[in-house]
Amino acid sequence: MNTVTRSLLMVCATSALALTTACGATGQAPAAPVAGEPVETRPPNNPDQRATLEGQTRAPGMTTQGQMTHAVIASGLEHPWGLAALPDGRWLVTEKPGRLRIVSDKGEIGAPISGLPEVDAKGQGGLLDVILSPSFAQDRLIYFSYAQPREGGNGTAVSRARLSDDGTKLENLQTVFQVAQTYDGDKHYGSSLAFGPDGKLYITIGERSDKPKRPDAQDLGTHHGKVIRINADGSVPQDNPFVGRDGALPQNFTYGHRNPQGIAIQPGTGAVWTIEHGTRGGDELNLIKAGNNYGWPIAAYGIEYNGEAIPNAVPAVEGTVQPVYYWDPVIAPGGMTFYTGTMFPEWNGNALIGGLGGQHLVRLVIENDKVVGEERLLVGLGERIRDVAVAADGAVWVITDEEDGKLVRLSRKP
């Protein structure tokens, strides 16, 4: 399907499938697992590996009470990556080839918004996350991340621009961050965005995947494998942990990350959490604190994709921070958010995480910075869930990373 066809595509779902907590939306068969048993029943990728902390993996299973329903609201999106709610109930959606669209809550897909920069859409690259400025109601600014093409390769960049009043174009485009190093690769851009309660912009950056680049995650002189913290205009906050340190880039906030593709701010606490792709058996949920080293590639769970041990890595290394939670086998996590809403009041404060490889939506119950329960939703959808957001009415919306990507609404059945 060509770009012109896609730009005219408007698809609304004509039916919604009602799902109970015993099947469908939760993905559970009629014989639901006994409450408290972990939802993960497959053998681990690394059977010799043991958790360092109690409750660090395979949390007890949780089941949402009552009936849920999901509906495919729109389809025909080409590998959508980022999802952001506009104040009027419409959605900003990015497509990896380099298109940004507005999609209505009825499934009307707008034409591509003009004014975006060129992106390098090879492999895992392209147009990636999108978020609104905290003061969007006044300034109409949006921020978006992308693989920036450069001479000799590419690098993750973040730009901001004003969304025109009619929503058709971007104005006053400005690049607020770009990874210092150029690399000729097509993986591990990271690239999720979130504004903290302090008004600072947090950006996740991958270490670019290839084995020669893995040590970059431990090198404070690079942006690879880091969580970045900057002011909204791109300047460096003077309270960043590595400001003034010789050989360190001042935008770096934490390091030792592999490929974090989700970041979210916890309601109530303002804490920053990230979700990170590991190797086989090593996906991580991390609580981000200034200056911390999260270990990659010297401390890691899991094994290489080819089944071999990760060279010179062990699960715990002194001076590195353990993940709050990890998955073995992996879920291949995408975006994340924390639930706040009235539709599912029992979910308030829970983390919602898109599962790409797992093809489900994860709900994590977090208490005192520990995961105490896990539920898997939308398993019956059978698609790679890339990003997740919560609408004003408390319904949960997801996008699926497919050639025929979908915008899906999950709600409680009346």
C-alpha atoms as a printed R data frame, in Angstrom:
    type eleno elety resid chain resno       x       y      z
1   ATOM     1    CA   MET     A     1   0.000   0.000  0.000
2   ATOM     2    CA   ASN     A     2   1.530   3.329 -1.003
3   ATOM     3    CA   THR     A     3   1.820   6.489  1.062
4   ATOM     4    CA   VAL     A     4  -0.954   8.283 -0.795
5   ATOM     5    CA   THR     A     5  -3.349   5.431 -0.156
6   ATOM     6    CA   ARG     A     6  -2.380   5.365  3.504
7   ATOM     7    CA   SER     A     7  -2.865   9.087  3.867
8   ATOM     8    CA   LEU     A     8  -6.488   8.685  2.766
9   ATOM     9    CA   LEU     A     9  -7.208   5.591  4.802
10  ATOM    10    CA   MET     A    10  -9.988   5.955  7.330
11  ATOM    11    CA   VAL     A    11 -10.967   2.764  9.039
12  ATOM    12    CA   CYS     A    12 -13.328   2.344 11.947
13  ATOM    13    CA   ALA     A    13 -14.062  -0.931 13.616
14  ATOM    14    CA   THR     A    14 -17.620  -2.040 13.058
15  ATOM    15    CA   SER     A    15 -17.690  -4.398 15.961
16  ATOM    16    CA   ALA     A    16 -16.216  -4.812 19.375
17  ATOM    17    CA   LEU     A    17 -15.521  -8.181 20.888
18  ATOM    18    CA   ALA     A    18 -16.767  -8.524 24.441
19  ATOM    19    CA   LEU     A    19 -14.257 -10.302 26.610
20  ATOM    20    CA   THR     A    20 -14.519 -11.635 30.115
21  ATOM    21    CA   THR     A    21 -11.784 -11.964 32.665
22  ATOM    22    CA   ALA     A    22 -11.686 -15.680 31.912
23  ATOM    23    CA   CYS     A    23 -10.900 -15.311 28.226
24  ATOM    24    CA   GLY     A    24 -10.308 -12.766 25.465
25  ATOM    25    CA   ALA     A    25  -9.043  -9.483 26.889
26  ATOM    26    CA   THR     A    26  -7.035 -11.233 29.558
27  ATOM    27    CA   GLY     A    27  -6.043 -13.948 27.117
28  ATOM    28    CA   GLN     A    28  -6.817 -16.631 29.703
29  ATOM    29    CA   ALA     A    29  -8.468 -19.890 28.758
30  ATOM    30    CA   PRO     A    30 -11.744 -20.839 30.478
31  ATOM    31    CA   ALA     A    31  -9.722 -22.756 33.060
32  ATOM    32    CA   ALA     A    32  -7.999 -19.710 34.513
33  ATOM    33    CA   PRO     A    33  -4.824 -20.219 36.529
34  ATOM    34    CA   VAL     A    34  -5.144 -20.397 40.264
35  ATOM    35    CA   ALA     A    35  -4.831 -16.951 41.818
36  ATOM    36    CA   GLY     A    36  -1.284 -16.302 42.920
37  ATOM    37    CA   GLU     A    37   0.461 -18.563 40.420
38  ATOM    38    CA   PRO     A    38   2.851 -16.683 38.111
39  ATOM    39    CA   VAL     A    39   1.429 -15.960 34.672
40  ATOM    40    CA   GLU     A    40   4.739 -17.070 33.137
41  ATOM    41    CA   THR     A    41   4.825 -20.868 32.961
42  ATOM    42    CA   ARG     A    42   7.424 -21.445 30.248
43  ATOM    43    CA   PRO     A    43  10.877 -22.663 31.262
44  ATOM    44    CA   PRO     A    44  13.478 -19.885 31.565
45  ATOM    45    CA   ASN     A    45  15.951 -19.227 28.763
46  ATOM    46    CA   ASN     A    46  18.732 -19.531 31.316
47  ATOM    47    CA   PRO     A    47  17.820 -22.341 33.749
48  ATOM    48    CA   ASP     A    48  21.038 -21.822 35.719
49  ATOM    49    CA   GLN     A    49  20.239 -18.182 36.454
50  ATOM    50    CA   ARG     A    50  18.832 -17.111 39.811
51  ATOM    51    CA   ALA     A    51  17.248 -13.830 40.854
52  ATOM    52    CA   THR     A    52  19.384 -11.622 43.059
53  ATOM    53    CA   LEU     A    53  16.434 -10.054 44.900
54  ATOM    54    CA   GLU     A    54  13.317 -11.662 46.314
55  ATOM    55    CA   GLY     A    55  10.322 -11.302 43.995
56  ATOM    56    CA   GLN     A    56  12.478 -10.029 41.124
57  ATOM    57    CA   THR     A    57  10.855 -12.237 38.486
58  ATOM    58    CA   ARG     A    58   7.703 -14.350 37.967
59  ATOM    59    CA   ALA     A    59   5.458 -12.340 40.256
60  ATOM    60    CA   PRO     A    60   2.121 -13.809 41.336
61  ATOM    61    CA   GLY     A    61  -0.586 -13.649 38.715
62  ATOM    62    CA   MET     A    62  -3.409 -11.130 39.053
63  ATOM    63    CA   THR     A    63  -6.848 -11.161 37.409
64  ATOM    64    CA   THR     A    64  -8.983  -8.083 36.855
65  ATOM    65    CA   GLN     A    65 -12.520  -8.637 38.094
66  ATOM    66    CA   GLY     A    66 -15.499  -7.851 35.867
67  ATOM    67    CA   GLN     A    67 -15.837  -7.891 32.111
68  ATOM    68    CA   MET     A    68 -13.701  -6.054 29.583
69  ATOM    69    CA   THR     A    69 -14.044  -5.384 25.896
70  ATOM    70    CA   HIS     A    70 -11.637  -4.279 23.218
71  ATOM    71    CA   ALA     A    71 -12.279  -2.709 19.834
72  ATOM    72    CA   VAL     A    72 -10.010  -2.058 16.865
73  ATOM    73    CA   ILE     A    73 -10.662   1.642 16.292
74  ATOM    74    CA   ALA     A    74  -8.343   2.176 13.314
75  ATOM    75    CA   SER     A    75  -6.081   0.073 11.124
76  ATOM    76    CA   GLY     A    76  -3.793   0.605  8.152
77  ATOM    77    CA   LEU     A    77  -1.054   2.386 10.110
78  ATOM    78    CA   GLU     A    78   2.438   1.390  8.952
79  ATOM    79    CA   HIS     A    79   4.485   0.259 11.948
80  ATOM    80    CA   PRO     A    80   3.214   2.882 14.397
81  ATOM    81    CA   TRP     A    81   5.644   3.556 17.248
82  ATOM    82    CA   GLY     A    82   4.507   6.463 19.457
83  ATOM    83    CA   LEU     A    83   1.086   7.387 20.818
84  ATOM    84    CA   ALA     A    84   0.105  10.630 22.573
85  ATOM    85    CA   ALA     A    85  -3.321  11.891 23.617
86  ATOM    86    CA   LEU     A    86  -4.392  15.355 22.478
87  ATOM    87    CA   PRO     A    87  -6.618  17.400 24.807
88  ATOM    88    CA   ASP     A    88  -9.621  17.021 22.480
89  ATOM    89    CA   GLY     A    89  -9.566  13.201 22.634
90  ATOM    90    CA   ARG     A    90  -7.747  12.649 19.355
91  ATOM    91    CA   TRP     A    91  -4.397  10.870 19.151
92  ATOM    92    CA   LEU     A    92  -1.008  11.742 17.727
93  ATOM    93    CA   VAL     A    93   0.509   8.621 16.192
94  ATOM    94    CA   THR     A    94   3.956   8.222 14.648
95  ATOM    95    CA   GLU     A    95   4.729   5.783 11.853
96  ATOM    96    CA   LYS     A    96   8.304   4.565 11.572
97  ATOM    97    CA   PRO     A    97   8.754   5.461  7.871
98  ATOM    98    CA   GLY     A    98   8.562   9.110  8.925
99  ATOM    99    CA   ARG     A    99   4.902  10.087  9.139
100 ATOM   100    CA   LEU     A   100   3.016  11.750 11.993
101 ATOM   101    CA   ARG     A   101  -0.772  11.619 11.934
102 ATOM   102    CA   ILE     A   102  -3.781  12.611 13.985
103 ATOM   103    CA   VAL     A   103  -6.289   9.803 14.508
104 ATOM   104    CA   SER     A   104  -9.719  10.537 15.948
105 ATOM   105    CA   ASP     A   105 -11.308   8.451 18.678
106 ATOM   106    CA   LYS     A   106 -13.714   7.228 15.969
107 ATOM   107    CA   GLY     A   107 -10.857   5.917 13.810
108 ATOM   108    CA   GLU     A   108 -10.539   8.703 11.241
109 ATOM   109    CA   ILE     A   109  -6.907   8.776 10.121
110 ATOM   110    CA   GLY     A   110  -5.645  12.173  9.064
111 ATOM   111    CA   ALA     A   111  -3.193  12.910  6.285
112 ATOM   112    CA   PRO     A   112   0.509  13.036  7.263
113 ATOM   113    CA   ILE     A   113   1.419  16.210  9.140
114 ATOM   114    CA   SER     A   114   3.952  18.249  7.170
115 ATOM   115    CA   GLY     A   115   7.176  19.771  8.438
116 ATOM   116    CA   LEU     A   116   8.920  16.751  9.934
117 ATOM   117    CA   PRO     A   117  12.661  16.227  9.430
118 ATOM   118    CA   GLU     A   118  14.063  13.388  7.353
119 ATOM   119    CA   VAL     A   119  14.444  10.106  9.237
120 ATOM   120    CA   ASP     A   120  16.608   7.021  8.701
121 ATOM   121    CA   ALA     A   121  13.976   4.292  8.637
122 ATOM   122    CA   LYS     A   122  16.202   1.249  8.222
123 ATOM   123    CA   GLY     A   123  15.880  -1.608 10.715
124 ATOM   124    CA   GLN     A   124  14.688  -0.326 14.081
125 ATOM   125    CA   GLY     A   125  15.130   3.302 13.016
126 ATOM   126    CA   GLY     A   126  12.656   5.881 11.802
127 ATOM   127    CA   LEU     A   127  10.202   8.242 13.458
128 ATOM   128    CA   LEU     A   128   9.788   6.964 16.989
129 ATOM   129    CA   ASP     A   129   8.207   8.456 20.124
130 ATOM   130    CA   VAL     A   130   6.023  11.551 20.459
131 ATOM   131    CA   ILE     A   131   4.817  13.457 23.535
132 ATOM   132    CA   LEU     A   132   3.166  16.774 24.283
133 ATOM   133    CA   SER     A   133   4.792  19.678 26.046
134 ATOM   134    CA   PRO     A   134   3.582  19.984 29.662
135 ATOM   135    CA   SER     A   135   2.254  23.393 28.610
136 ATOM   136    CA   PHE     A   136   0.734  22.218 25.314
137 ATOM   137    CA   ALA     A   137  -2.521  24.068 26.004
138 ATOM   138    CA   GLN     A   138  -0.569  27.326 25.820
139 ATOM   139    CA   ASP     A   139   2.315  26.624 23.419
140 ATOM   140    CA   ARG     A   140   1.072  23.656 21.281
141 ATOM   141    CA   LEU     A   141   4.596  22.214 21.343
142 ATOM   142    CA   ILE     A   142   5.209  18.539 20.689
143 ATOM   143    CA   TYR     A   143   8.458  16.616 21.110
144 ATOM   144    CA   PHE     A   144   9.430  13.609 19.011
145 ATOM   145    CA   SER     A   145  12.416  11.294 18.671
146 ATOM   146    CA   TYR     A   146  13.824   9.738 15.531
147 ATOM   147    CA   ALA     A   147  16.821   8.126 13.874
148 ATOM   148    CA   GLN     A   148  18.593  11.132 12.388
149 ATOM   149    CA   PRO     A   149  20.437  10.436  9.102
150 ATOM   150    CA   ARG     A   150  24.009  11.735  9.086
151 ATOM   151    CA   GLU     A   151  27.096  11.464  6.965
152 ATOM   152    CA   GLY     A   152  28.599   8.078  7.810
153 ATOM   153    CA   GLY     A   153  25.573   6.738  9.669
154 ATOM   154    CA   ASN     A   154  22.878   8.015 12.010
155 ATOM   155    CA   GLY     A   155  22.042   8.815 15.607
156 ATOM   156    CA   THR     A   156  19.058   9.319 17.855
157 ATOM   157    CA   ALA     A   157  17.758  12.893 17.931
158 ATOM   158    CA   VAL     A   158  14.864  14.718 19.571
159 ATOM   159    CA   SER     A   159  13.142  17.736 18.061
160 ATOM   160    CA   ARG     A   160  10.276  19.940 19.089
161 ATOM   161    CA   ALA     A   161   7.868  22.008 17.029
162 ATOM   162    CA   ARG     A   162   4.573  23.796 17.275
163 ATOM   163    CA   LEU     A   163   1.580  21.858 15.993
164 ATOM   164    CA   SER     A   164  -0.386  24.265 13.834
165 ATOM   165    CA   ASP     A   165  -3.836  25.293 14.984
166 ATOM   166    CA   ASP     A   166  -5.458  23.149 12.297
167 ATOM   167    CA   GLY     A   167  -3.183  20.180 13.070
168 ATOM   168    CA   THR     A   168  -1.832  19.881  9.525
169 ATOM   169    CA   LYS     A   169   1.784  20.999  9.918
170 ATOM   170    CA   LEU     A   170   4.682  21.549 12.290
171 ATOM   171    CA   GLU     A   171   6.068  25.047 12.763
172 ATOM   172    CA   ASN     A   172   9.335  26.419 14.186
173 ATOM   173    CA   LEU     A   173  11.146  23.078 14.193
174 ATOM   174    CA   GLN     A   174  14.064  22.939 16.639
175 ATOM   175    CA   THR     A   175  16.418  20.064 17.514
176 ATOM   176    CA   VAL     A   176  16.824  19.930 21.298
177 ATOM   177    CA   PHE     A   177  19.043  16.840 21.569
178 ATOM   178    CA   GLN     A   178  21.146  14.628 19.359
179 ATOM   179    CA   VAL     A   179  23.411  11.761 20.297
180 ATOM   180    CA   ALA     A   180  26.991  12.982 20.022
181 ATOM   181    CA   GLN     A   181  28.297   9.881 18.250
182 ATOM   182    CA   THR     A   182  27.404   8.890 14.693
183 ATOM   183    CA   TYR     A   183  27.170   5.158 14.043
184 ATOM   184    CA   ASP     A   184  26.446   3.181 10.902
185 ATOM   185    CA   GLY     A   185  23.930   0.728 12.326
186 ATOM   186    CA   ASP     A   186  20.180   0.132 12.398
187 ATOM   187    CA   LYS     A   187  19.375  -1.085 15.927
188 ATOM   188    CA   HIS     A   188  18.912   0.019 19.539
189 ATOM   189    CA   TYR     A   189  18.015   3.665 19.242
190 ATOM   190    CA   GLY     A   190  16.050   3.541 22.502
191 ATOM   191    CA   SER     A   191  14.112   6.757 22.086
192 ATOM   192    CA   SER     A   192  11.232   6.947 24.552
193 ATOM   193    CA   LEU     A   193  10.374  10.375 26.005
194 ATOM   194    CA   ALA     A   194   8.819  11.664 29.224
195 ATOM   195    CA   PHE     A   195   8.608  14.940 31.103
196 ATOM   196    CA   GLY     A   196   9.238  14.668 34.821
197 ATOM   197    CA   PRO     A   197   7.378  16.697 37.445
198 ATOM   198    CA   ASP     A   198  10.470  18.927 37.540
199 ATOM   199    CA   GLY     A   199   9.793  19.940 33.937
200 ATOM   200    CA   LYS     A   200  12.908  18.139 32.694
201 ATOM   201    CA   LEU     A   201  12.800  15.980 29.576
202 ATOM   202    CA   TYR     A   202  13.996  12.386 29.980
203 ATOM   203    CA   ILE     A   203  15.138  10.470 26.895
204 ATOM   204    CA   THR     A   204  16.124   6.799 26.672
205 ATOM   205    CA   ILE     A   205  19.022   5.890 24.373
206 ATOM   206    CA   GLY     A   206  20.156   2.395 23.357
207 ATOM   207    CA   GLU     A   207  23.766   1.260 23.016
208 ATOM   208    CA   ARG     A   208  23.328   0.411 19.293
209 ATOM   209    CA   SER     A   209  23.337  -3.388 19.743
210 ATOM   210    CA   ASP     A   210  26.502  -4.510 17.963
211 ATOM   211    CA   LYS     A   211  29.046  -6.140 20.256
212 ATOM   212    CA   PRO     A   212  31.776  -3.549 19.599
213 ATOM   213    CA   LYS     A   213  29.338  -0.837 20.741
214 ATOM   214    CA   ARG     A   214  28.230  -2.523 23.964
215 ATOM   215    CA   PRO     A   215  30.999  -0.965 26.104
216 ATOM   216    CA   ASP     A   216  29.594   2.468 25.192
217 ATOM   217    CA   ALA     A   217  26.871   1.837 27.787
218 ATOM   218    CA   GLN     A   218  29.567   2.056 30.505
219 ATOM   219    CA   ASP     A   219  31.363   5.017 28.920
220 ATOM   220    CA   LEU     A   220  30.136   8.359 30.251
221 ATOM   221    CA   GLY     A   221  31.811  10.041 27.295
222 ATOM   222    CA   THR     A   222  29.069   8.728 24.994
223 ATOM   223    CA   HIS     A   223  25.290   9.063 24.956
224 ATOM   224    CA   HIS     A   224  24.796   5.428 24.005
225 ATOM   225    CA   GLY     A   225  23.151   3.198 26.597
226 ATOM   226    CA   LYS     A   226  22.009   6.129 28.738
227 ATOM   227    CA   VAL     A   227  18.989   7.893 30.128
228 ATOM   228    CA   ILE     A   228  19.350  11.555 29.163
229 ATOM   229    CA   ARG     A   229  17.965  14.492 31.173
230 ATOM   230    CA   ILE     A   230  17.728  17.963 29.641
231 ATOM   231    CA   ASN     A   231  15.729  21.142 30.015
232 ATOM   232    CA   ALA     A   232  12.772  21.574 27.677
233 ATOM   233    CA   ASP     A   233  14.814  23.881 25.423
234 ATOM   234    CA   GLY     A   234  17.690  21.390 25.159
235 ATOM   235    CA   SER     A   235  20.016  23.047 27.658
236 ATOM   236    CA   VAL     A   236  21.686  21.038 30.410
237 ATOM   237    CA   PRO     A   237  20.319  21.125 33.968
238 ATOM   238    CA   GLN     A   238  23.170  22.071 36.257
239 ATOM   239    CA   ASP     A   239  22.077  19.469 38.843
240 ATOM   240    CA   ASN     A   240  22.649  16.572 36.427
241 ATOM   241    CA   PRO     A   241  24.962  14.054 38.124
242 ATOM   242    CA   PHE     A   242  27.884  14.226 35.680
243 ATOM   243    CA   VAL     A   243  28.018  17.967 35.021
244 ATOM   244    CA   GLY     A   244  31.635  19.082 35.322
245 ATOM   245    CA   ARG     A   245  33.121  15.587 35.395
246 ATOM   246    CA   ASP     A   246  36.076  15.162 33.065
247 ATOM   247    CA   GLY     A   247  35.308  12.857 30.152
248 ATOM   248    CA   ALA     A   248  31.570  12.748 30.848
249 ATOM   249    CA   LEU     A   249  28.760  14.187 28.722
250 ATOM   250    CA   PRO     A   250  26.606  16.458 30.890
251 ATOM   251    CA   GLN     A   251  23.255  15.301 29.494
252 ATOM   252    CA   ASN     A   252  23.795  11.781 30.885
253 ATOM   253    CA   PHE     A   253  21.589  10.978 33.873
254 ATOM   254    CA   THR     A   254  22.055   7.207 34.239
255 ATOM   255    CA   TYR     A   255  24.101   4.637 32.332
256 ATOM   256    CA   GLY     A   256  24.565   0.914 31.758
257 ATOM   257    CA   HIS     A   257  21.410   0.452 29.660
258 ATOM   258    CA   ARG     A   258  20.974  -1.895 26.702
259 ATOM   259    CA   ASN     A   259  17.908  -0.734 24.768
260 ATOM   260    CA   PRO     A   260  15.304   1.058 26.887
261 ATOM   261    CA   GLN     A   261  12.238   1.721 24.735
262 ATOM   262    CA   GLY     A   262   9.800   2.747 27.444
263 ATOM   263    CA   ILE     A   263   9.839   5.417 30.145
264 ATOM   264    CA   ALA     A   264   7.103   6.664 32.457
265 ATOM   265    CA   ILE     A   265   6.657   8.872 35.508
266 ATOM   266    CA   GLN     A   266   5.012   7.244 38.518
267 ATOM   267    CA   PRO     A   267   1.986   9.189 39.775
268 ATOM   268    CA   GLY     A   268   2.206  10.384 43.331
269 ATOM   269    CA   THR     A   269   5.941   9.820 43.711
270 ATOM   270    CA   GLY     A   270   7.206  11.456 40.507
271 ATOM   271    CA   ALA     A   271   9.696   8.599 40.191
272 ATOM   272    CA   VAL     A   272  11.139   7.776 36.765
273 ATOM   273    CA   TRP     A   273  10.829   4.164 35.574
274 ATOM   274    CA   THR     A   274  12.138   2.571 32.390
275 ATOM   275    CA   ILE     A   275  11.557  -0.696 30.600
276 ATOM   276    CA   GLU     A   276  14.467  -2.218 28.705
277 ATOM   277    CA   HIS     A   277  15.076  -4.897 26.103
278 ATOM   278    CA   GLY     A   278  17.561  -7.466 27.343
279 ATOM   279    CA   THR     A   279  18.939 -10.428 25.477
280 ATOM   280    CA   ARG     A   280  17.077 -13.756 25.743
281 ATOM   281    CA   GLY     A   281  15.808 -13.920 29.321
282 ATOM   282    CA   GLY     A   282  16.897 -10.430 30.350
283 ATOM   283    CA   ASP     A   283  14.173  -7.793 29.841
284 ATOM   284    CA   GLU     A   284  14.272  -5.308 32.732
285 ATOM   285    CA   LEU     A   285  12.097  -2.864 34.655
286 ATOM   286    CA   ASN     A   286  14.300  -0.217 36.283
287 ATOM   287    CA   LEU     A   287  13.742   2.559 38.809
288 ATOM   288    CA   ILE     A   288  15.858   5.443 37.540
289 ATOM   289    CA   LYS     A   289  17.898   7.506 40.000
290 ATOM   290    CA   ALA     A   290  20.549  10.101 39.228
291 ATOM   291    CA   GLY     A   291  24.016   8.745 38.552
292 ATOM   292    CA   ASN     A   292  23.144   5.053 38.819
293 ATOM   293    CA   ASN     A   293  24.845   2.366 36.741
294 ATOM   294    CA   TYR     A   294  22.352  -0.278 35.592
295 ATOM   295    CA   GLY     A   295  25.014  -2.750 34.570
296 ATOM   296    CA   TRP     A   296  24.926  -3.519 30.861
297 ATOM   297    CA   PRO     A   297  27.001  -5.220 29.497
298 ATOM   298    CA   ILE     A   298  28.900  -6.346 32.629
299 ATOM   299    CA   ALA     A   299  25.815  -7.133 34.720
300 ATOM   300    CA   ALA     A   300  22.879  -8.750 32.950
301 ATOM   301    CA   TYR     A   301  20.305 -11.484 33.143
302 ATOM   302    CA   GLY     A   302  19.712 -13.815 30.215
303 ATOM   303    CA   ILE     A   303  21.784 -15.294 27.419
304 ATOM   304    CA   GLU     A   304  22.764 -14.290 23.895
305 ATOM   305    CA   TYR     A   305  20.236 -14.786 21.106
306 ATOM   306    CA   ASN     A   306  22.381 -17.659 19.821
307 ATOM   307    CA   GLY     A   307  22.072 -19.435 23.156
308 ATOM   308    CA   GLU     A   308  25.588 -18.729 24.392
309 ATOM   309    CA   ALA     A   309  26.467 -16.961 27.624
310 ATOM   310    CA   ILE     A   310  26.817 -13.162 27.523
311 ATOM   311    CA   PRO     A   311  30.604 -12.623 27.483
312 ATOM   312    CA   ASN     A   312  32.075 -11.475 30.810
313 ATOM   313    CA   ALA     A   313  28.652 -10.774 32.320
314 ATOM   314    CA   VAL     A   314  27.042 -12.002 35.523
315 ATOM   315    CA   PRO     A   315  23.663 -11.075 37.035
316 ATOM   316    CA   ALA     A   316  25.084  -8.935 39.836
317 ATOM   317    CA   VAL     A   317  28.183  -6.724 39.906
318 ATOM   318    CA   GLU     A   318  29.188  -4.488 42.793
319 ATOM   319    CA   GLY     A   319  28.517  -0.850 41.991
320 ATOM   320    CA   THR     A   320  25.648  -1.602 39.603
321 ATOM   321    CA   VAL     A   321  21.924  -1.393 40.333
322 ATOM   322    CA   GLN     A   322  19.690  -4.430 40.042
323 ATOM   323    CA   PRO     A   323  16.513  -4.261 37.971
324 ATOM   324    CA   VAL     A   324  13.387  -4.071 40.075
325 ATOM   325    CA   TYR     A   325  11.968  -6.849 37.882
326 ATOM   326    CA   TYR     A   326  13.052  -8.967 34.921
327 ATOM   327    CA   TRP     A   327  11.416 -11.410 32.513
328 ATOM   328    CA   ASP     A   328  12.850 -14.790 31.552
329 ATOM   329    CA   PRO     A   329  11.637 -15.657 28.907
330 ATOM   330    CA   VAL     A   330  11.336 -12.117 27.604
331 ATOM   331    CA   ILE     A   331   8.255 -10.132 26.630
332 ATOM   332    CA   ALA     A   332  10.261  -7.800 24.316
333 ATOM   333    CA   PRO     A   333   8.838  -4.617 25.887
334 ATOM   334    CA   GLY     A   334   7.751  -1.532 24.015
335 ATOM   335    CA   GLY     A   335   6.311   1.605 25.606
336 ATOM   336    CA   MET     A   336   4.945   1.992 29.107
337 ATOM   337    CA   THR     A   337   2.708   4.201 31.205
338 ATOM   338    CA   PHE     A   338   1.201   4.249 34.670
339 ATOM   339    CA   TYR     A   339  -2.546   3.925 34.956
340 ATOM   340    CA   THR     A   340  -4.592   6.742 36.448
341 ATOM   341    CA   GLY     A   341  -8.303   6.738 35.780
342 ATOM   342    CA   THR     A   342 -11.804   5.905 36.944
343 ATOM   343    CA   MET     A   343 -12.673   3.083 34.545
344 ATOM   344    CA   PHE     A   344 -10.332   0.616 36.264
345 ATOM   345    CA   PRO     A   345  -9.879   2.132 39.737
346 ATOM   346    CA   GLU     A   346  -8.159  -1.021 40.987
347 ATOM   347    CA   TRP     A   347  -5.403  -0.386 38.435
348 ATOM   348    CA   ASN     A   348  -4.480   3.073 39.704
349 ATOM   349    CA   GLY     A   349  -0.716   3.269 40.131
350 ATOM   350    CA   ASN     A   350  -0.142   0.065 38.143
351 ATOM   351    CA   ALA     A   351   2.357   0.007 35.278
352 ATOM   352    CA   LEU     A   352   1.085  -0.899 31.801
353 ATOM   353    CA   ILE     A   353   3.705  -2.161 29.359
354 ATOM   354    CA   GLY     A   354   3.425  -3.101 25.698
355 ATOM   355    CA   GLY     A   355   4.702  -6.556 24.830
356 ATOM   356    CA   LEU     A   356   6.135  -6.855 21.319
357 ATOM   357    CA   GLY     A   357   7.440 -10.405 21.271
358 ATOM   358    CA   GLY     A   358   4.888 -11.442 23.883
359 ATOM   359    CA   GLN     A   359   2.004  -9.923 21.885
360 ATOM   360    CA   HIS     A   360   0.167  -8.807 24.993
361 ATOM   361    CA   LEU     A   361  -0.263  -5.880 27.356
362 ATOM   362    CA   VAL     A   362   1.375  -6.338 30.751
363 ATOM   363    CA   ARG     A   363  -0.131  -4.949 33.947
364 ATOM   364    CA   LEU     A   364   2.273  -4.798 36.884
365 ATOM   365    CA   VAL     A   365   1.160  -4.118 40.446
366 ATOM   366    CA   ILE     A   366   3.940  -2.181 42.173
367 ATOM   367    CA   GLU     A   367   4.088  -1.676 45.935
368 ATOM   368    CA   ASN     A   368   6.996  -0.056 47.755
369 ATOM   369    CA   ASP     A   369   9.079  -0.184 44.557
370 ATOM   370    CA   LYS     A   370   8.571  -3.926 44.157
371 ATOM   371    CA   VAL     A   371   6.437  -5.869 41.668
372 ATOM   372    CA   VAL     A   372   3.869  -7.899 43.599
373 ATOM   373    CA   GLY     A   373   1.564  -8.971 40.772
374 ATOM   374    CA   GLU     A   374   1.399  -9.397 36.994
375 ATOM   375    CA   GLU     A   375  -1.471  -9.734 34.541
376 ATOM   376    CA   ARG     A   376  -1.385 -10.191 30.789
377 ATOM   377    CA   LEU     A   377  -4.114  -8.507 28.764
378 ATOM   378    CA   LEU     A   378  -5.112  -8.408 25.080
379 ATOM   379    CA   VAL     A   379  -3.429 -11.745 24.436
380 ATOM   380    CA   GLY     A   380  -6.176 -12.634 21.981
381 ATOM   381    CA   LEU     A   381  -5.272  -9.661 19.799
382 ATOM   382    CA   GLY     A   382  -2.280 -11.585 18.458
383 ATOM   383    CA   GLU     A   383  -0.233  -8.506 17.519
384 ATOM   384    CA   ARG     A   384   2.944  -6.772 18.689
385 ATOM   385    CA   ILE     A   385   1.855  -4.100 21.162
386 ATOM   386    CA   ARG     A   386   4.198  -1.158 20.774
387 ATOM   387    CA   ASP     A   387   2.853   1.685 22.918
388 ATOM   388    CA   VAL     A   388   0.123   2.264 25.487
389 ATOM   389    CA   ALA     A   389  -1.689   5.332 26.805
390 ATOM   390    CA   VAL     A   390  -4.685   6.139 28.990
391 ATOM   391    CA   ALA     A   391  -7.544   8.304 27.735
392 ATOM   392    CA   ALA     A   392  -9.406  10.898 29.799
393 ATOM   393    CA   ASP     A   393 -12.255   8.447 30.460
394 ATOM   394    CA   GLY     A   394  -9.847   5.835 31.835
395 ATOM   395    CA   ALA     A   395  -9.938   3.523 28.811
396 ATOM   396    CA   VAL     A   396  -6.576   2.085 27.739
397 ATOM   397    CA   TRP     A   397  -5.406   2.570 24.149
398 ATOM   398    CA   VAL     A   398  -2.600   0.698 22.410
399 ATOM   399    CA   ILE     A   399  -0.958   0.689 19.002
400 ATOM   400    CA   THR     A   400   0.395  -2.431 17.326
401 ATOM   401    CA   ASP     A   401   3.731  -2.494 15.518
402 ATOM   402    CA   GLU     A   402   2.682  -4.232 12.328
403 ATOM   403    CA   GLU     A   403   2.662  -3.505  8.603
404 ATOM   404    CA   ASP     A   404  -1.095  -3.127  9.115
405 ATOM   405    CA   GLY     A   405  -0.797  -1.458 12.512
406 ATOM   406    CA   LYS     A   406  -3.882  -0.903 14.628
407 ATOM   407    CA   LEU     A   407  -5.175   1.521 17.229
408 ATOM   408    CA   VAL     A   408  -7.087  -0.468 19.848
409 ATOM   409    CA   ARG     A   409  -9.261   0.606 22.797
410 ATOM   410    CA   LEU     A   410  -9.536  -1.571 25.914
411 ATOM   411    CA   SER     A   411 -12.401  -0.706 28.261
412 ATOM   412    CA   ARG     A   412 -14.604  -2.117 30.965
413 ATOM   413    CA   LYS     A   413 -17.818  -3.602 29.633
414 ATOM   414    CA   PRO     A   414 -20.893  -1.706 30.935
